[in-house]
């Protein structure tokens, strides 16, 4: 093996070792500093803090059959959402993007319909 090939192998192995070392250090710092919990701070991501029952949502059957009854159920559920949107007084205000409208539970306010 010539000198250039040997140097290329040394460079490749060194790069892999440095990448593994820096990644390990960054994950250790990420975990020990507590920043890992910032990514899981959204409601529902920390199971020990979840106190609310999840809202019931409409779920279609898993078998995938489509008939007039299924389409009627879909239209009925879709109409409920349209009616809710139509009830909004000012669709271009900040109210449609509020936490309660979007169904995001907060510490002070609980979602109620």
C-alpha positions in Angstrom: 0.0 0.0 0.0 1.4 3.4 -0.9 1.7 6.3 1.4 -1.4 8.1 0.0 -3.7 5.1 0.6 -2.4 4.7 4.2 -3.0 8.4 4.9 -6.5 8.2 3.5 -7.4 5.3 5.8 -6.0 7.2 8.8 -8.0 10.2 7.8 -11.2 8.2 7.4 -10.8 6.4 10.8 -9.9 9.6 12.5 -13.0 11.3 11.1 -15.3 8.5 12.3 -13.7 8.5 15.8 -14.1 12.3 16.1 -17.7 12.1 14.9 -18.6 9.4 17.4 -16.8 11.3 20.2 -18.5 14.7 19.5 -21.9 13.1 19.1 -21.6 11.2 22.4 -20.5 14.4 24.2 -23.3 16.4 22.8 -26.0 13.8 23.7 -24.6 13.6 27.2 -24.7 17.4 27.6 -28.2 17.5 26.0 -29.5 14.9 28.5 -27.7 16.2 31.6 -28.6 19.8 31.1 -32.3 19.0 31.0 -32.9 20.3 27.5 -34.2 16.9 26.5 -37.4 17.8 28.4 -38.0 20.9 26.4 -38.7 18.8 23.3 -41.2 16.7 25.3 -42.9 19.7 27.0 -45.9 19.7 24.7 -49.1 18.4 26.3 -49.3 14.6 26.1 -45.6 13.9 25.6 -44.9 13.4 29.3 -47.2 10.6 30.4 -46.8 11.1 34.1 -48.1 14.7 33.8 -51.2 13.9 31.7 -54.3 14.3 33.8 -57.0 14.8 31.2 -59.0 12.2 29.3 -58.3 12.5 25.6 -61.2 14.0 23.5 -63.2 11.5 21.6 -62.7 11.8 17.9 -64.5 10.3 15.0 -62.7 7.3 13.7 -63.5 5.4 10.5 -63.5 1.7 10.4 -60.2 0.0 9.5 -61.6 -2.4 7.0 -61.9 0.3 4.4 -65.3 -0.5 3.1 -67.1 2.4 1.5 -70.8 2.5 1.2 -73.6 5.0 1.5 -73.7 4.7 5.3 -70.0 5.4 5.7 -70.2 8.4 3.3 -73.3 9.7 5.3 -71.3 9.4 8.5 -68.4 11.2 7.0 -70.6 14.1 5.7 -72.3 14.3 9.1 -69.0 14.6 11.0 -67.6 17.0 8.4 -70.7 19.1 8.7 -70.2 19.4 12.5 -66.8 20.9 11.8 -68.1 23.3 9.2 -70.9 24.4 11.6 -68.3 25.0 14.3 -66.2 27.1 11.9 -69.3 29.0 10.7 -70.1 29.9 14.3 -66.9 31.9 14.6 -67.7 35.6 14.7 -64.6 36.9 13.0 -62.7 34.3 11.1 -59.8 36.6 10.4 -59.2 37.6 14.1 -56.8 35.9 16.4 -59.6 33.9 18.0 -59.5 30.9 15.6 -55.8 30.5 16.5 -56.3 30.6 20.3 -55.3 27.6 22.4 -58.9 26.7 23.3 -60.1 26.9 19.7 -57.2 24.7 18.5 -57.8 22.2 21.4 -54.5 22.9 23.1 -54.9 22.5 26.9 -53.2 25.1 29.0 -52.6 25.3 32.7 -55.3 27.8 33.5 -57.8 27.0 30.8 -59.2 23.6 30.1 -60.8 22.8 26.7 -64.6 22.8 26.9 -67.1 22.7 24.2 
